[in-house]
Amino acid sequence: MKASARNQFNGIVSDIVAGAVNAEVHVTLPGGDLIAATITQESVATLALAKGMAVTALIKAPHIILVTDFGGYKLSARNQLPGTVAAIKPGQVNAEVVIELAGGEHVAATVTQDSIEHLGLRKGQKVMAVFKAGAVILAVAAA
């Protein structure tokens, strides 16, 4: 698949929790990490989603928030993936930070250079990649 979203994760639907309008779809990645996606019931039907089905979860890099210290707070964002900074690619205003997850997958986040400095980000540092379930787009192979 060709798409502008830098984060494209192939996984398996491990659960679908139906709601009145939306559904929460859990996607398990090969390394064991879990991504939660909130999509409409109509999309569940259109994509013919079912447990055990292969899907691709797409998340644009600017939707990824990096957290180094929760400071005693909890977040409502369903996706909180722990990892390690694998690379920092600086730019004039923004930088791309690549996070390696425990399972071996990589998450790319686009953050400001100020955020890099404020968080003291460096290669090898532990960090949490955080994103809302509503920021996840699911795709399936065309029949």
N, CA, C and O atoms as CSV, one atom per row, in Angstrom:
chain,resi,resn,atom,element,x,y,z
A,1,MET,N,N,0.844,-1.169,0.000
A,1,MET,CA,C,0.000,0.000,0.000
A,1,MET,C,C,0.889,1.232,0.000
A,1,MET,O,O,1.885,1.290,0.721
A,2,LYS,N,N,0.529,2.204,-0.803
A,2,LYS,CA,C,1.213,3.486,-0.804
A,2,LYS,C,C,0.278,4.501,-0.162
A,2,LYS,O,O,-0.858,4.686,-0.598
A,3,ALA,N,N,0.777,5.153,0.881
A,3,ALA,CA,C,-0.014,6.161,1.593
A,3,ALA,C,C,0.953,7.152,2.218
A,3,ALA,O,O,2.120,6.832,2.443
A,4,SER,N,N,0.472,8.346,2.496
A,4,SER,CA,C,1.334,9.377,3.070
A,4,SER,C,C,1.582,9.167,4.557
A,4,SER,O,O,2.487,9.785,5.117
A,5,ALA,N,N,0.809,8.317,5.206
A,5,ALA,CA,C,1.010,8.052,6.634
A,5,ALA,C,C,2.297,7.264,6.816
A,5,ALA,O,O,2.446,6.168,6.275
A,6,ARG,N,N,3.220,7.823,7.576
A,6,ARG,CA,C,4.509,7.175,7.780
A,6,ARG,C,C,4.389,5.906,8.611
A,6,ARG,O,O,5.158,4.962,8.428
A,7,ASN,N,N,3.428,5.885,9.516
A,7,ASN,CA,C,3.249,4.727,10.389
A,7,ASN,C,C,2.210,3.790,9.793
A,7,ASN,O,O,1.018,4.096,9.775
A,8,GLN,N,N,2.673,2.648,9.309
A,8,GLN,CA,C,1.795,1.635,8.721
A,8,GLN,C,C,2.132,0.305,9.388
A,8,GLN,O,O,3.196,-0.269,9.154
A,9,PHE,N,N,1.221,-0.171,10.213
A,9,PHE,CA,C,1.440,-1.383,10.985
A,9,PHE,C,C,0.546,-2.506,10.497
A,9,PHE,O,O,-0.678,-2.374,10.495
A,10,ASN,N,N,1.150,-3.605,10.086
A,10,ASN,CA,C,0.386,-4.789,9.718
A,10,ASN,C,C,0.147,-5.598,10.984
A,10,ASN,O,O,1.070,-5.869,11.752
A,11,GLY,N,N,-1.105,-5.976,11.187
A,11,GLY,CA,C,-1.455,-6.737,12.375
A,11,GLY,C,C,-2.695,-7.573,12.154
A,11,GLY,O,O,-3.208,-7.682,11.041
A,12,ILE,N,N,-3.162,-8.160,13.236
A,12,ILE,CA,C,-4.332,-9.036,13.218
A,12,ILE,C,C,-5.389,-8.462,14.153
A,12,ILE,O,O,-5.077,-8.058,15.273
A,13,VAL,N,N,-6.640,-8.426,13.695
A,13,VAL,CA,C,-7.743,-7.979,14.548
A,13,VAL,C,C,-7.894,-8.994,15.680
A,13,VAL,O,O,-8.184,-10.165,15.437
A,14,SER,N,N,-7.696,-8.540,16.914
A,14,SER,CA,C,-7.802,-9.435,18.065
A,14,SER,C,C,-9.106,-9.260,18.818
A,14,SER,O,O,-9.489,-10.130,19.601
A,15,ASP,N,N,-9.802,-8.136,18.592
A,15,ASP,CA,C,-11.088,-7.924,19.249
A,15,ASP,C,C,-11.824,-6.783,18.562
A,15,ASP,O,O,-11.211,-5.859,18.027
A,16,ILE,N,N,-13.143,-6.865,18.587
A,16,ILE,CA,C,-13.993,-5.785,18.104
A,16,ILE,C,C,-15.059,-5.563,19.164
A,16,ILE,O,O,-15.845,-6.462,19.465
A,17,VAL,N,N,-15.081,-4.362,19.727
A,17,VAL,CA,C,-16.063,-4.007,20.747
A,17,VAL,C,C,-17.063,-3.062,20.099
A,17,VAL,O,O,-16.744,-1.909,19.808
A,18,ALA,N,N,-18.274,-3.558,19.876
A,18,ALA,CA,C,-19.303,-2.784,19.177
A,18,ALA,C,C,-19.983,-1.797,20.116
A,18,ALA,O,O,-20.291,-2.113,21.266
A,19,GLY,N,N,-20.210,-0.589,19.594
A,19,GLY,CA,C,-20.978,0.427,20.296
A,19,GLY,C,C,-22.166,0.810,19.444
A,19,GLY,O,O,-22.397,0.210,18.394
A,20,ALA,N,N,-22.921,1.797,19.880
A,20,ALA,CA,C,-24.114,2.221,19.140
A,20,ALA,C,C,-23.757,2.810,17.779
A,20,ALA,O,O,-24.416,2.512,16.783
A,21,VAL,N,N,-22.725,3.639,17.729
A,21,VAL,CA,C,-22.305,4.289,16.481
A,21,VAL,C,C,-20.917,3.829,16.063
A,21,VAL,O,O,-20.680,3.542,14.890
A,22,ASN,N,N,-20.007,3.758,17.017
A,22,ASN,CA,C,-18.615,3.392,16.739
A,22,ASN,C,C,-18.280,2.024,17.296
A,22,ASN,O,O,-19.023,1.458,18.098
A,23,ALA,N,N,-17.169,1.516,16.862
A,23,ALA,CA,C,-16.615,0.280,17.396
A,23,ALA,C,C,-15.158,0.528,17.729
A,23,ALA,O,O,-14.492,1.346,17.094
A,24,GLU,N,N,-14.671,-0.184,18.729
A,24,GLU,CA,C,-13.255,-0.146,19.042
A,24,GLU,C,C,-12.658,-1.444,18.516
A,24,GLU,O,O,-13.088,-2.535,18.892
A,25,VAL,N,N,-11.674,-1.318,17.653
A,25,VAL,CA,C,-11.036,-2.477,17.044
A,25,VAL,C,C,-9.624,-2.569,17.599
A,25,VAL,O,O,-8.852,-1.612,17.530
A,26,HIS,N,N,-9.293,-3.740,18.153
A,26,HIS,CA,C,-7.956,-3.966,18.683
A,26,HIS,C,C,-7.150,-4.733,17.652
A,26,HIS,O,O,-7.577,-5.771,17.147
A,27,VAL,N,N,-5.973,-4.196,17.351
A,27,VAL,CA,C,-5.078,-4.798,16.377
A,27,VAL,C,C,-3.796,-5.207,17.101
A,27,VAL,O,O,-3.119,-4.375,17.706
A,28,THR,N,N,-3.476,-6.489,17.030
A,28,THR,CA,C,-2.248,-6.986,17.654
A,28,THR,C,C,-1.151,-7.041,16.602
A,28,THR,O,O,-1.316,-7.642,15.540
A,29,LEU,N,N,-0.030,-6.403,16.914
A,29,LEU,CA,C,1.108,-6.369,16.002
A,29,LEU,C,C,1.952,-7.634,16.185
A,29,LEU,O,O,1.859,-8.286,17.225
A,30,PRO,N,N,2.770,-7.990,15.197
A,30,PRO,CA,C,3.576,-9.213,15.285
A,30,PRO,C,C,4.433,-9.293,16.552
A,30,PRO,O,O,4.637,-10.382,17.089
A,31,GLY,N,N,4.931,-8.163,17.029
A,31,GLY,CA,C,5.763,-8.146,18.231
A,31,GLY,C,C,4.986,-8.167,19.527
A,31,GLY,O,O,5.580,-8.172,20.605
A,32,GLY,N,N,3.639,-8.178,19.440
A,32,GLY,CA,C,2.809,-8.253,20.636
A,32,GLY,C,C,2.189,-6.945,21.076
A,32,GLY,O,O,1.284,-6.945,21.910
A,33,ASP,N,N,2.658,-5.813,20.529
A,33,ASP,CA,C,2.054,-4.534,20.882
A,33,ASP,C,C,0.623,-4.489,20.370
A,33,ASP,O,O,0.289,-5.133,19.375
A,34,LEU,N,N,-0.225,-3.721,21.061
A,34,LEU,CA,C,-1.641,-3.614,20.715
A,34,LEU,C,C,-1.974,-2.180,20.335
A,34,LEU,O,O,-1.571,-1.239,21.019
A,35,ILE,N,N,-2.714,-2.016,19.235
A,35,ILE,CA,C,-3.207,-0.708,18.812
A,35,ILE,C,C,-4.727,-0.745,18.855
A,35,ILE,O,O,-5.346,-1.672,18.331
A,36,ALA,N,N,-5.328,0.264,19.480
A,36,ALA,CA,C,-6.786,0.408,19.514
A,36,ALA,C,C,-7.190,1.462,18.494
A,36,ALA,O,O,-6.607,2.545,18.437
A,37,ALA,N,N,-8.197,1.129,17.688
A,37,ALA,CA,C,-8.723,2.058,16.680
A,37,ALA,C,C,-10.215,2.230,16.931
A,37,ALA,O,O,-10.932,1.251,17.141
A,38,THR,N,N,-10.679,3.474,16.910
A,38,THR,CA,C,-12.105,3.738,16.997
A,38,THR,C,C,-12.587,4.117,15.604
A,38,THR,O,O,-12.158,5.122,15.037
A,39,ILE,N,N,-13.490,3.294,15.057
A,39,ILE,CA,C,-14.041,3.541,13.727
A,39,ILE,C,C,-15.560,3.361,13.801
A,39,ILE,O,O,-16.083,2.819,14.775
A,40,THR,N,N,-16.244,3.812,12.781
A,40,THR,CA,C,-17.699,3.672,12.783
A,40,THR,C,C,-18.114,2.221,12.556
A,40,THR,O,O,-17.364,1.425,11.990
A,41,GLN,N,N,-19.320,1.897,13.008
A,41,GLN,CA,C,-19.885,0.571,12.751
A,41,GLN,C,C,-20.017,0.357,11.245
A,41,GLN,O,O,-19.853,-0.757,10.747
A,42,GLU,N,N,-20.318,1.443,10.526
A,42,GLU,CA,C,-20.425,1.365,9.065
A,42,GLU,C,C,-19.089,0.927,8.461
A,42,GLU,O,O,-19.063,0.117,7.533
A,43,SER,N,N,-17.979,1.461,8.985
A,43,SER,CA,C,-16.658,1.067,8.480
A,43,SER,C,C,-16.343,-0.382,8.813
A,43,SER,O,O,-15.729,-1.082,8.008
A,44,VAL,N,N,-16.756,-0.842,9.992
A,44,VAL,CA,C,-16.562,-2.254,10.349
A,44,VAL,C,C,-17.252,-3.135,9.312
A,44,VAL,O,O,-16.691,-4.132,8.857
A,45,ALA,N,N,-18.477,-2.756,8.943
A,45,ALA,CA,C,-19.242,-3.534,7.957
A,45,ALA,C,C,-18.632,-3.409,6.558
A,45,ALA,O,O,-18.489,-4.405,5.849
A,46,THR,N,N,-18.278,-2.197,6.169
A,46,THR,CA,C,-17.714,-1.973,4.831
A,46,THR,C,C,-16.418,-2.741,4.639
A,46,THR,O,O,-16.179,-3.303,3.570
A,47,LEU,N,N,-15.581,-2.769,5.670
A,47,LEU,CA,C,-14.308,-3.485,5.595
A,47,LEU,C,C,-14.468,-4.973,5.899
A,47,LEU,O,O,-13.522,-5.748,5.756
A,48,ALA,N,N,-15.685,-5.371,6.325
A,48,ALA,CA,C,-15.980,-6.762,6.703
A,48,ALA,C,C,-14.989,-7.257,7.750
A,48,ALA,O,O,-14.462,-8.365,7.647
A,49,LEU,N,N,-14.740,-6.421,8.763
A,49,LEU,CA,C,-13.769,-6.770,9.793
A,49,LEU,C,C,-14.273,-7.916,10.658
A,49,LEU,O,O,-15.461,-8.003,10.970
A,50,ALA,N,N,-13.353,-8.789,11.038
A,50,ALA,CA,C,-13.651,-9.913,11.915
A,50,ALA,C,C,-12.384,-10.280,12.669
A,50,ALA,O,O,-11.275,-10.017,12.203
A,51,LYS,N,N,-12.554,-10.892,13.841
A,51,LYS,CA,C,-11.402,-11.361,14.603
A,51,LYS,C,C,-10.558,-12.288,13.740
A,51,LYS,O,O,-11.079,-13.108,12.985
A,52,GLY,N,N,-9.236,-12.139,13.869
A,52,GLY,CA,C,-8.313,-12.983,13.140
A,52,GLY,C,C,-7.950,-12.471,11.756
A,52,GLY,O,O,-7.112,-13.056,11.069
A,53,MET,N,N,-8.581,-11.383,11.351
A,53,MET,CA,C,-8.358,-10.815,10.015
A,53,MET,C,C,-7.100,-9.942,9.995
A,53,MET,O,O,-6.805,-9.244,10.965
A,54,ALA,N,N,-6.371,-9.988,8.892
A,54,ALA,CA,C,-5.196,-9.137,8.711
A,54,ALA,C,C,-5.644,-7.731,8.323
A,54,ALA,O,O,-6.493,-7.563,7.448
A,55,VAL,N,N,-5.070,-6.724,8.977
A,55,VAL,CA,C,-5.373,-5.325,8.677
A,55,VAL,C,C,-4.085,-4.523,8.734
A,55,VAL,O,O,-3.072,-4.981,9.263
A,56,THR,N,N,-4.139,-3.320,8.182
A,56,THR,CA,C,-3.053,-2.356,8.327
A,56,THR,C,C,-3.600,-1.156,9.071
A,56,THR,O,O,-4.626,-0.591,8.694
A,57,ALA,N,N,-2.903,-0.768,10.137
A,57,ALA,CA,C,-3.269,0.413,10.916
A,57,ALA,C,C,-2.343,1.548,10.492
A,57,ALA,O,O,-1.120,1.408,10.521
A,58,LEU,N,N,-2.938,2.677,10.097
A,58,LEU,CA,C,-2.165,3.837,9.656
A,58,LEU,C,C,-2.353,4.983,10.645
A,58,LEU,O,O,-3.472,5.291,11.056
A,59,ILE,N,N,-1.233,5.612,11.021
A,59,ILE,CA,C,-1.268,6.776,11.910
A,59,ILE,C,C,-0.256,7.778,11.372
A,59,ILE,O,O,0.918,7.450,11.197
A,60,LYS,N,N,-0.707,8.992,11.112
A,60,LYS,CA,C,0.208,10.027,10.622
A,60,LYS,C,C,1.144,10.448,11.750
A,60,LYS,O,O,0.732,10.536,12.907
A,61,ALA,N,N,2.392,10.704,11.412
A,61,ALA,CA,C,3.427,11.042,12.387
A,61,ALA,C,C,3.085,12.255,13.265
A,61,ALA,O,O,3.429,12.247,14.447
A,62,PRO,N,N,2.418,13.308,12.735
A,62,PRO,CA,C,2.084,14.439,13.608
A,62,PRO,C,C,1.055,14.113,14.696
A,62,PRO,O,O,0.885,14.896,15.631
A,63,HIS,N,N,0.366,12.967,14.589
A,63,HIS,CA,C,-0.619,12.565,15.606
A,63,HIS,C,C,0.020,11.858,16.795
A,63,HIS,O,O,-0.648,11.594,17.794
A,64,ILE,N,N,1.302,11.551,16.692
A,64,ILE,CA,C,2.006,10.850,17.763
A,64,ILE,C,C,2.555,11.878,18.755
A,64,ILE,O,O,3.269,12.805,18.374
A,65,ILE,N,N,2.214,11.700,20.013
A,65,ILE,CA,C,2.710,12.546,21.095
A,65,ILE,C,C,3.759,11.742,21.846
A,65,ILE,O,O,3.547,10.564,22.133
A,66,LEU,N,N,4.876,12.357,22.164
A,66,LEU,CA,C,5.928,11.679,22.910
A,66,LEU,C,C,5.897,12.123,24.366
A,66,LEU,O,O,5.828,13.316,24.661
A,67,VAL,N,N,5.949,11.152,25.270
A,67,VAL,CA,C,5.924,11.436,26.706
A,67,VAL,C,C,7.125,10.757,27.346
A,67,VAL,O,O,7.357,9.563,27.156
A,68,THR,N,N,7.882,11.535,28.103
A,68,THR,CA,C,9.033,10.980,28.809
A,68,THR,C,C,8.750,10.826,30.302
A,68,THR,O,O,9.401,10.034,30.983
A,69,ASP,N,N,7.774,11.586,30.810
A,69,ASP,CA,C,7.449,11.535,32.235
A,69,ASP,C,C,5.989,11.926,32.399
A,69,ASP,O,O,5.606,13.055,32.091
A,70,PHE,N,N,5.179,11.004,32.880
A,70,PHE,CA,C,3.758,11.283,33.073
A,70,PHE,C,C,3.515,12.138,34.320
A,70,PHE,O,O,2.417,12.665,34.495
A,71,GLY,N,N,4.506,12.281,35.176
A,71,GLY,CA,C,4.388,13.147,36.344
A,71,GLY,C,C,3.195,12.827,37.228
A,71,GLY,O,O,2.621,13.730,37.837
A,72,GLY,N,N,2.815,11.575,37.308
A,72,GLY,CA,C,1.686,11.179,38.148
A,72,GLY,C,C,0.335,11.296,37.469
A,72,GLY,O,O,-0.686,10.966,38.071
A,73,TYR,N,N,0.308,11.757,36.232
A,73,TYR,CA,C,-0.948,11.899,35.503
A,73,TYR,C,C,-1.233,10.650,34.668
A,73,TYR,O,O,-0.326,9.901,34.305
A,74,LYS,N,N,-2.516,10.452,34.377
A,74,LYS,CA,C,-2.947,9.413,33.453
A,74,LYS,C,C,-3.575,10.119,32.262
A,74,LYS,O,O,-4.137,11.204,32.409
A,75,LEU,N,N,-3.484,9.510,31.074
A,75,LEU,CA,C,-4.047,10.097,29.871
A,75,LEU,C,C,-5.229,9.272,29.377
A,75,LEU,O,O,-5.306,8.066,29.610
A,76,SER,N,N,-6.143,9.942,28.693
A,76,SER,CA,C,-7.286,9.237,28.117
A,76,SER,C,C,-6.941,8.558,26.801
A,76,SER,O,O,-7.719,7.732,26.323
A,77,ALA,N,N,-5.816,8.875,26.209
A,77,ALA,CA,C,-5.414,8.273,24.939
A,77,ALA,C,C,-5.223,6.772,25.132
A,77,ALA,O,O,-4.448,6.343,25.987
A,78,ARG,N,N,-5.931,5.982,24.334
A,78,ARG,CA,C,-5.912,4.519,24.475
A,78,ARG,C,C,-4.572,3.914,24.094
A,78,ARG,O,O,-4.180,2.900,24.670
A,79,ASN,N,N,-3.867,4.495,23.152
A,79,ASN,CA,C,-2.622,3.924,22.658
A,79,ASN,C,C,-1.436,4.581,23.348
A,79,ASN,O,O,-1.156,5.762,23.140
A,80,GLN,N,N,-0.750,3.810,24.162
A,80,GLN,CA,C,0.436,4.258,24.875
A,80,GLN,C,C,1.482,3.162,24.730
A,80,GLN,O,O,1.516,2.206,25.504
A,81,LEU,N,N,2.329,3.319,23.728
A,81,LEU,CA,C,3.291,2.286,23.371
A,81,LEU,C,C,4.690,2.652,23.867
A,81,LEU,O,O,5.272,3.632,23.403
A,82,PRO,N,N,5.235,1.871,24.808
A,82,PRO,CA,C,6.580,2.158,25.310
A,82,PRO,C,C,7.646,1.742,24.296
A,82,PRO,O,O,7.511,0.741,23.593
A,83,GLY,N,N,8.697,2.539,24.250
A,83,GLY,CA,C,9.788,2.224,23.339
A,83,GLY,C,C,11.039,3.004,23.677
A,83,GLY,O,O,11.162,3.607,24.744
A,84,THR,N,N,11.959,2.972,22.737
A,84,THR,CA,C,13.251,3.631,22.896
A,84,THR,C,C,13.520,4.479,21.663
A,84,THR,O,O,13.251,4.057,20.539
A,85,VAL,N,N,14.048,5.671,21.877
A,85,VAL,CA,C,14.391,6.537,20.745
A,85,VAL,C,C,15.482,5.850,19.934
A,85,VAL,O,O,16.577,5.592,20.433
A,86,ALA,N,N,15.163,5.557,18.663
A,86,ALA,CA,C,16.115,4.895,17.772
A,86,ALA,C,C,16.855,5.909,16.911
A,86,ALA,O,O,18.013,5.699,16.550
A,87,ALA,N,N,16.173,7.025,16.578
A,87,ALA,CA,C,16.802,8.042,15.726
A,87,ALA,C,C,16.070,9.367,15.880
A,87,ALA,O,O,14.870,9.404,16.152
A,88,ILE,N,N,16.802,10.436,15.703
A,88,ILE,CA,C,16.233,11.783,15.660
A,88,ILE,C,C,16.762,12.439,14.391
A,88,ILE,O,O,17.971,12.567,14.195
A,89,LYS,N,N,15.832,12.851,13.536
A,89,LYS,CA,C,16.205,13.504,12.279
A,89,LYS,C,C,15.778,14.969,12.367
A,89,LYS,O,O,14.614,15.287,12.126
A,90,PRO,N,N,16.715,15.869,12.713
A,90,PRO,CA,C,16.360,17.277,12.919
A,90,PRO,C,C,16.014,17.993,11.616
A,90,PRO,O,O,16.482,17.630,10.537
A,91,GLY,N,N,15.183,19.015,11.755
A,91,GLY,CA,C,14.816,19.886,10.645
A,91,GLY,C,C,14.870,21.326,11.115
A,91,GLY,O,O,15.284,21.601,12.241
A,92,GLN,N,N,14.450,22.251,10.252
A,92,GLN,CA,C,14.469,23.667,10.609
A,92,GLN,C,C,13.487,23.984,11.736
A,92,GLN,O,O,13.822,24.713,12.670
A,93,VAL,N,N,12.277,23.434,11.646
A,93,VAL,CA,C,11.239,23.692,12.643
A,93,VAL,C,C,10.862,22.409,13.366
A,93,VAL,O,O,10.796,22.369,14.594
A,94,ASN,N,N,10.613,21.355,12.584
A,94,ASN,CA,C,10.199,20.073,13.139
A,94,ASN,C,C,11.307,19.040,12.995
A,94,ASN,O,O,12.238,19.190,12.203
A,95,ALA,N,N,11.169,17.995,13.786
A,95,ALA,CA,C,12.092,16.865,13.704
A,95,ALA,C,C,11.268,15.594,13.645
A,95,ALA,O,O,10.137,15.545,14.130
A,96,GLU,N,N,11.854,14.564,13.041
A,96,GLU,CA,C,11.227,13.253,13.076
A,96,GLU,C,C,11.958,12.432,14.125
A,96,GLU,O,O,13.185,12.334,14.113
A,97,VAL,N,N,11.189,11.848,15.030
A,97,VAL,CA,C,11.745,10.985,16.060
A,97,VAL,C,C,11.227,9.574,15.790
A,97,VAL,O,O,10.019,9.352,15.700
A,98,VAL,N,N,12.143,8.634,15.664
A,98,VAL,CA,C,11.774,7.239,15.412
A,98,VAL,C,C,11.923,6.477,16.723
A,98,VAL,O,O,12.984,6.482,17.348
A,99,ILE,N,N,10.839,5.822,17.124
A,99,ILE,CA,C,10.791,5.067,18.365
A,99,ILE,C,C,10.742,3.580,18.029
A,99,ILE,O,O,9.901,3.148,17.240
A,100,GLU,N,N,11.631,2.804,18.619
A,100,GLU,CA,C,11.577,1.354,18.448
A,100,GLU,C,C,10.777,0.760,19.596
A,100,GLU,O,O,11.116,0.947,20.765
A,101,LEU,N,N,9.707,0.038,19.253
A,101,LEU,CA,C,8.859,-0.605,20.244
A,101,LEU,C,C,9.501,-1.909,20.710
A,101,LEU,O,O,10.411,-2.431,20.065
A,102,ALA,N,N,9.019,-2.425,21.831
A,102,ALA,CA,C,9.568,-3.658,22.400
A,102,ALA,C,C,9.500,-4.812,21.409
A,102,ALA,O,O,10.387,-5.665,21.379
A,103,GLY,N,N,8.438,-4.838,20.592
A,103,GLY,CA,C,8.265,-5.919,19.628
A,103,GLY,C,C,9.069,-5.757,18.363
A,103,GLY,O,O,9.025,-6.627,17.493
A,104,GLY,N,N,9.817,-4.646,18.232
A,104,GLY,CA,C,10.664,-4.434,17.070
A,104,GLY,C,C,10.106,-3.489,16.023
A,104,GLY,O,O,10.846,-3.042,15.146
A,105,GLU,N,N,8.803,-3.168,16.093
A,105,GLU,CA,C,8.235,-2.209,15.148
A,105,GLU,C,C,8.754,-0.810,15.461
A,105,GLU,O,O,9.263,-0.556,16.553
A,106,HIS,N,N,8.618,0.100,14.486
A,106,HIS,CA,C,9.057,1.483,14.663
A,106,HIS,C,C,7.885,2.429,14.486
A,106,HIS,O,O,7.036,2.233,13.617
A,107,VAL,N,N,7.851,3.461,15.324
A,107,VAL,CA,C,6.845,4.517,15.251
A,107,VAL,C,C,7.581,5.811,14.948
A,107,VAL,O,O,8.560,6.144,15.616
A,108,ALA,N,N,7.113,6.541,13.945
A,108,ALA,CA,C,7.688,7.847,13.614
A,108,ALA,C,C,6.769,8.938,14.162
A,108,ALA,O,O,5.555,8.903,13.958
A,109,ALA,N,N,7.358,9.896,14.851
A,109,ALA,CA,C,6.620,11.046,15.383
A,109,ALA,C,C,7.248,12.309,14.841
A,109,ALA,O,O,8.472,12.422,14.776
A,110,THR,N,N,6.417,13.259,14.451
A,110,THR,CA,C,6.902,14.566,14.033
A,110,THR,C,C,6.628,15.541,15.169
A,110,THR,O,O,5.474,15.776,15.527
A,111,VAL,N,N,7.687,16.105,15.732
A,111,VAL,CA,C,7.571,17.057,16.841
A,111,VAL,C,C,8.447,18.269,16.544
A,111,VAL,O,O,9.300,18.222,15.658
A,112,THR,N,N,8.239,19.335,17.272
A,112,THR,CA,C,9.041,20.530,17.059
A,112,THR,C,C,10.447,20.346,17.627
A,112,THR,O,O,10.673,19.524,18.515
A,113,GLN,N,N,11.374,21.122,17.098
A,113,GLN,CA,C,12.732,21.127,17.641
A,113,GLN,C,C,12.702,21.557,19.105
A,113,GLN,O,O,13.476,21.054,19.920
A,114,ASP,N,N,11.800,22.496,19.440
A,114,ASP,CA,C,11.658,22.925,20.838
A,114,ASP,C,C,11.279,21.750,21.734
A,114,ASP,O,O,11.768,21.644,22.859
A,115,SER,N,N,10.410,20.867,21.240
A,115,SER,CA,C,10.005,19.698,22.026
A,115,SER,C,C,11.172,18.748,22.246
A,115,SER,O,O,11.308,18.163,23.320
A,116,ILE,N,N,12.016,18.593,21.227
A,116,ILE,CA,C,13.211,17.751,21.364
A,116,ILE,C,C,14.063,18.264,22.521
A,116,ILE,O,O,14.517,17.491,23.365
A,117,GLU,N,N,14.271,19.577,22.547
A,117,GLU,CA,C,15.089,20.186,23.599
A,117,GLU,C,C,14.395,20.130,24.947
A,117,GLU,O,O,15.016,19.791,25.955
A,118,HIS,N,N,13.098,20.462,24.971
A,118,HIS,CA,C,12.335,20.482,26.231
A,118,HIS,C,C,12.304,19.094,26.877
A,118,HIS,O,O,12.446,18.976,28.094
A,119,LEU,N,N,12.121,18.048,26.074
A,119,LEU,CA,C,12.070,16.683,26.604
A,119,LEU,C,C,13.461,16.084,26.794
A,119,LEU,O,O,13.610,15.029,27.411
A,120,GLY,N,N,14.476,16.760,26.261
A,120,GLY,CA,C,15.837,16.241,26.354
A,120,GLY,C,C,15.998,14.926,25.606
A,120,GLY,O,O,16.731,14.037,26.039
A,121,LEU,N,N,15.299,14.812,24.468
A,121,LEU,CA,C,15.322,13.555,23.721
A,121,LEU,C,C,16.696,13.260,23.161
A,121,LEU,O,O,17.384,14.145,22.653
A,122,ARG,N,N,17.083,11.987,23.265
A,122,ARG,CA,C,18.362,11.516,22.735
A,122,ARG,C,C,18.218,10.036,22.385
A,122,ARG,O,O,17.354,9.343,22.921
A,123,LYS,N,N,19.052,9.573,21.503
A,123,LYS,CA,C,19.043,8.176,21.089
A,123,LYS,C,C,19.255,7.282,22.314
A,123,LYS,O,O,20.113,7.545,23.156
A,124,GLY,N,N,18.442,6.210,22.388
A,124,GLY,CA,C,18.546,5.271,23.502
A,124,GLY,C,C,17.641,5.584,24.676
A,124,GLY,O,O,17.515,4.773,25.593
A,125,GLN,N,N,17.003,6.758,24.663
A,125,GLN,CA,C,16.142,7.184,25.755
A,125,GLN,C,C,14.799,6.449,25.707
A,125,GLN,O,O,14.248,6.221,24.630
A,126,LYS,N,N,14.279,6.082,26.885
A,126,LYS,CA,C,12.952,5.480,26.996
A,126,LYS,C,C,11.908,6.571,26.798
A,126,LYS,O,O,12.038,7.678,27.322
A,127,VAL,N,N,10.869,6.239,26.031
A,127,VAL,CA,C,9.821,7.212,25.744
A,127,VAL,C,C,8.525,6.452,25.463
A,127,VAL,O,O,8.554,5.275,25.105
A,128,MET,N,N,7.404,7.124,25.624
A,128,MET,CA,C,6.100,6.541,25.333
A,128,MET,C,C,5.528,7.249,24.112
A,128,MET,O,O,5.442,8.476,24.084
A,129,ALA,N,N,5.135,6.467,23.096
A,129,ALA,CA,C,4.453,7.009,21.917
A,129,ALA,C,C,2.954,6.932,22.211
A,129,ALA,O,O,2.413,5.850,22.437
A,130,VAL,N,N,2.291,8.085,22.206
A,130,VAL,CA,C,0.890,8.167,22.607
A,130,VAL,C,C,0.066,8.723,21.455
A,130,VAL,O,O,0.453,9.706,20.823
A,131,PHE,N,N,-1.082,8.085,21.183
A,131,PHE,CA,C,-2.007,8.602,20.180
A,131,PHE,C,C,-3.410,8.095,20.468
A,131,PHE,O,O,-3.600,7.009,21.014
A,132,LYS,N,N,-4.386,8.905,20.088
A,132,LYS,CA,C,-5.789,8.574,20.319
A,132,LYS,C,C,-6.240,7.468,19.369
A,132,LYS,O,O,-5.731,7.353,18.254
A,133,ALA,N,N,-7.183,6.669,19.808
A,133,ALA,CA,C,-7.730,5.596,18.986
A,133,ALA,C,C,-8.408,6.165,17.735
A,133,ALA,O,O,-8.470,5.492,16.706
A,134,GLY,N,N,-8.913,7.391,17.817
A,134,GLY,CA,C,-9.555,8.035,16.678
A,134,GLY,C,C,-8.580,8.495,15.613
A,134,GLY,O,O,-8.996,8.859,14.513
A,135,ALA,N,N,-7.285,8.488,15.917
A,135,ALA,CA,C,-6.266,8.889,14.948
A,135,ALA,C,C,-5.831,7.726,14.065
A,135,ALA,O,O,-5.026,7.905,13.151
A,136,VAL,N,N,-6.360,6.540,14.334
A,136,VAL,CA,C,-5.956,5.330,13.619
A,136,VAL,C,C,-6.935,5.076,12.458
A,136,VAL,O,O,-8.152,5.078,12.645
A,137,ILE,N,N,-6.387,4.862,11.282
A,137,ILE,CA,C,-7.171,4.486,10.109
A,137,ILE,C,C,-6.844,3.029,9.819
A,137,ILE,O,O,-5.676,2.639,9.794
A,138,LEU,N,N,-7.886,2.224,9.598
A,138,LEU,CA,C,-7.672,0.820,9.281
A,138,LEU,C,C,-7.881,0.568,7.795
A,138,LEU,O,O,-8.769,1.149,7.170
A,139,ALA,N,N,-7.054,-0.301,7.245
A,139,ALA,CA,C,-7.162,-0.679,5.835
A,139,ALA,C,C,-7.092,-2.190,5.729
A,139,ALA,O,O,-6.421,-2.850,6.523
A,140,VAL,N,N,-7.791,-2.735,4.739
A,140,VAL,CA,C,-7.742,-4.168,4.441
A,140,VAL,C,C,-7.434,-4.345,2.964
A,140,VAL,O,O,-7.658,-3.439,2.161
A,141,ALA,N,N,-6.926,-5.500,2.614
A,141,ALA,CA,C,-6.640,-5.790,1.209
A,141,ALA,C,C,-7.948,-5.832,0.432
A,141,ALA,O,O,-8.946,-6.374,0.906
A,142,ALA,N,N,-7.934,-5.252,-0.771
A,142,ALA,CA,C,-9.129,-5.254,-1.609
A,142,ALA,C,C,-9.414,-6.683,-2.076
A,142,ALA,O,O,-8.509,-7.457,-2.389
A,143,ALA,N,N,-10.690,-6.992,-2.107
A,143,ALA,CA,C,-11.085,-8.351,-2.520
A,143,ALA,C,C,-11.060,-8.513,-4.010
A,143,ALA,O,O,-11.364,-9.591,-4.519
